[in-house]
Amino acid sequence: MANANSGVPKALPAENGSLIVCFGEMLIDFVPTVAGVSLAEAPAFKKAPGGAPANVAVGVARLGGSSAFIGKVGEDEFGYMLADILKQNNVDNSGMRFDPGARTALAFVTLRADGEREFMFFRHPSADMLLRESELDVDLIKKATIFHYGSISLIEEPCRSTHIAAMKIAKESGSILSYDPNLRLPLWPSAEAARQGIMSIWDQADIIKVSEDEISFLTGGDDPYDDNVVMNKLFHPDLKLLLVTEGSDGCRYYTKEFRGKVPGIEVKAVDTTGAGDAFVSGILSSLASDLNLYKDEKRLREALLFANACGALTVMERGAIPALPTREAVLQVLQKSVA
């Protein structure tokens, strides 16, 4: 393992770098106004825009990068609100579609006393599941330097086929494919369906980000801290970079040439919603500015420290999109952490 280096990172994302297109779900998270209670006990909820791919798109834009979102919402008040939130955050929302016959997805998210989450989803079916291949903004996908997606869009047709078609267009256009499986077991028909669905597109990604829990799940209970497990079971021959997030402990990185760990940044966690998405937006922003970042360990470590700071700042507020940090806020926290 490489040693932690100090100093403010130099491999920072350039403002208005190459276009990052995020594909998948956007929804409304309803978060209890008080922490540490069950859904039934919550006295009230605050609505917050969410959905991992949309969070990443906003995260990139907040950091000064160039991003777009492709997905479907209901032709309803919530759907229009979400499209507007993207626009307000300088995300290109021209790839969004509105379904007149299905509602925008909703998720009720409880915050336990430790800041971890439990989910209850309302998708029967929701509009995001109904995006069709014919509705894809092909020109927008072809402009992507990085095409980022999760696994929730793989659960149901027609969205699954649309997702695979979008990946194919991006790959053929020379985009880097970025995958964060973002496991949400309650949404899948079964654990085995989730495992198979997530792994069905695994070997096509150039960059993959997983959590420790997801490693245990995908490997059938193997030790997520064992480098051999990660390399033998999850690192595929065409993978450029595999990232493992460890919450407040930072992250691990694996490439064909090297591997190591970058420490996290200590903060008081209020709500962990969106922390992983903030991390992804941080590393993708850096990559959009320097596509060979993963080949240089020193620059990669600097970029991952920046990404860790993005995640740390996000857990200090409730909700995902409202908590995503600006570039200035990240630089400030990095300067304090090395002072």
N, C-alpha and C positions, 0 to 999 in steps of 0.2 A: 504493500500500500504506500502511496506517496504521502509525504508529510503535508500538513496544512500550511499554506503560505500566508503571510500577512501582507497588508497593503491594500489600498483600494484597487479593485480590478481595472485593468486597462482595456480588456476585451469587451467593451460595452457596446450595446446596440447603437448603431448610427440612427439618427432621426430620419424618418421616411425611407427606411431600407426597402428591400424587395418585398413584393406582395405576399402575404400569408393569407390563404383562404381556408376558413374553418367550416366544416360540414357537419350537420347533425341537428340536435334538438335545442330548442330554446323554450323556456317555460317560466312559470311564476312559482317561486318558492314562497311558502307561507311559514314564517319563522316565529316561534313563540316570543312574546315580549319579555318573558322571564326565562332564565336558564334553569336547567336541572329538573324539569317537570315532564310528565308524559303528555301526549297530545290531548288526552281527556282532561288533564289537570290545567292545561294552559288557559290563562284568563283571556288572552287576546293574541292575535297574530299580526305580524307586520309583513306586508307583501314585498318581495324582493325579486327582481329579474334574475334568472339563472339558466342552467343548462350548460354543461361543460364546454362544448365547442363555442358557444356564444360568449361564455366567460373568457375564453382564451382570446377570441377576436377583440373583445373590449380591452383585455389586459395588454395586448400588443399595441393597440392604439394609444392607451394611457401612457405607455412607455415611449411614445413618439414614433412607433412603427406604422406600417401600412397594412391594413387588414380588411377582409371582407367575410361575410357570413352567408352561407347557403343553407336553407332549411325551410320548414313550413310551419305556419301558425294558423290559428283559426281566424276566420273573417269576423272577429269580435273585438270588443273593447280591449281585452288583454293582448290580443295579437297586434293590434295597432299600437298599443303602448310599448310593446317590445320592439317593434320596428323603429319606433321613434327614439327609444333609448339607445339603440345602435347608432342611429343618425346623430344624436346628441353627443355620442362618444367617438365620433369621426370614424365609424366603421361603415364600409360600403354595404348597404343592405339591399342592393338591386337584385341579388340572387334569392331574396325571400319570396315565398309564395303564400297566398291566403286561401284557406279552404272554407267555402261557404257551408259545408255540411258537417264539419267537425270542429270541436272546441280546441282552443289552446290548452296544452297540458298544464296541470297543476301538481305541485308536490308539497305536502306538509312535512316539515323537517323539525324534529324535536332536538333540542340541545340538552344533552345530559350535563350533569354537574362538571364533568371533566372536559366539556367543550366538544365531545364527539357527538355524532349525529345518528338519528334513526329516521327512516323515510316512510311516508305513505303517499302513493301516487294515484292520480286520477287521470287515466288514459284508457278510454273505452270505445273506440280508439280515439286518440288525440290526433290533431292535425299533423304533427311531426312524423307520425307513422305512415302517413298517406302520400308522402312526396313521391311523384312518379318520374321516371327517367325523362319523359317528354317535357317535364317542367324544369330540367336542369339548365342553368345559364352556362352553356358550354364555353363561350368566349371568356367568361370570368375565370372558369377553372383553368383554361389554357394559359392565363396570365400569371397563375400562381407559381412563385418560386418554391414555396412550401405549401403542401396541402395537408391539413390537419383534421383528424377525425377520432371518434370514439367507437364504442361497440353497441351502444343503445340503439343506434339506427340499423343494426343487423338483426334485431329481434323479430320483426314482423315484415311481411310483404305488404305493399310494394316497396317500402323504403329500403329493404335489404338489397334488392336488385339495383335500385337507384344508387345506393352507396357504392356498390361494386363497380357499376358503370362509371361513376364519378372518379373513383380511384384509377380506373383504367385510362380515362381521358387525361388525368393529371400525370400519370406515369409516362404515357406516350408523349406528353408535352415537355417532359424533362423535369417535372416537379420532384422535390424531395418529399417522400410520404412520411408523415409523422402520426404516430398512433399512441393514444392513451386509452387503454381498454375501459378504465373508469367503471369497474364492476358495480352493478346495482342488482344484486340477486333477486329481490322481490319482483323485478320486471320480467324476468325470464321464466319460461314454463317450468324449468327444473335446473338444479345445479349442473347436471351433465349437459343440458342444452346450452347453458351459459359458457361452460368450458369449451365445448365444441365450437360454438358460435364465435367466441373471442379468438380461438386458435385458427379458425378457418381462413383468416386473412393475415395471420401473424407473419408469415414468411415474405410478404410483399412490402412490409414497412422498412424504411431506411433508418428511422429513429423510433424507439419505443420507450415510453415512460411507464413504469409500474410501481406499485407500493409493495411493502413487505407482505401485507395480507393477500394481495393479488398473486404474489409468487407462491405462497402456501396453497392458495386455491388452485392455481393453474397446474402446479406440479403434483397435486394430490397429497399435500401435507408435508412436503419436504422443507428442510430448514432454509428460510429465506435469507439467512445471513451467510450461507455457505456459497462461496464463489464458484465452486465446482457445479453446484446445483444450477446456479444462474447461467453459467457458460454452457453446460452440457444440455440443459433442458430448454433454455429460453433464447440463447444467442444463436441466430440462424446465419448461414454463410454470407448472405447479402447485407446483413445489418451493419450500419455505420456506427451507431451509438445506442447503447442500452442504458437507461437511467433508472435507478431504484431510489424512490424517495422514502425517507425515514422520519417524517414529521420534524419535530424540533431538533432531531439529531443530524439533520442535513441530508446528504444524498451520496449514493455510490454511482460510479460510472464505469462502463465497460466498453472497450473498442477492441478491434483485432490486435492492436499493438500494445495497449496498456490498460490498466484499471486502477481505481483509487477511490478515496472518500473525501468529500468536502464538508466541513462542519456546518451546522446550522447556526442561526442567530437567535439568541435568547430573548424571548418576549413573553408577556403574559397573554395566554390564549383566551379569547372570549368566545370565538366561534370558528371552527376549522373549515367551514364551508368555503369552497373556492381556493383553498391554499394550494392544492395540487395544480389547479388551472393557472393560478398566478405564477407558480414555478415554471409551468410549461410556456406561458407567454414570455417569461424572462429569458429562457434558454432559446426559444424560437426567434425572438427579437435579435438576440446576439448572432444566431446562425444566419438570419436573413441578411445581416451586414457582412458576414464572413462565412461563406459556404464551406470552407475548409477547416473550420474551427475544430472539428472533432479529430483532426490529424495532429494538432499541436497541444500537448497535454497542459502546458503552462497556460495557454490562452483559454483552453476548455475549463480549467479549474477556476479561472477568474470569472468566466461567464456563468459557471455553476454557483459561485458565491453570490453573484448578482441575482441569479434565479432563486437561491435560498432566501435572500433578503426580500424578494417579491412575495414569496410564500409567507414569511414571518410577518410582514406588515399586514397581510390580508387577514390573519387570524385575530388581529386586534380589534376588528369591528364585526358587527353582525351582517349576514348576507354575503353574497359573492360579489356581484358587480359593484355594489356601493363601496365595497372595501378594497377593490383592486387599486394598487398604488401607482402614483406617477413616477416618472423617471427621477425627478428631483427628490422625492421622498425616499426612494431606494438609495440614491447616492448619499443622502444625509445619514441614513441608518448605517451604511457601510463605513462612512467616515468615523462615526461614533464607535462602531465595533472594533476598529483598528487603532483608535486613539489611545 
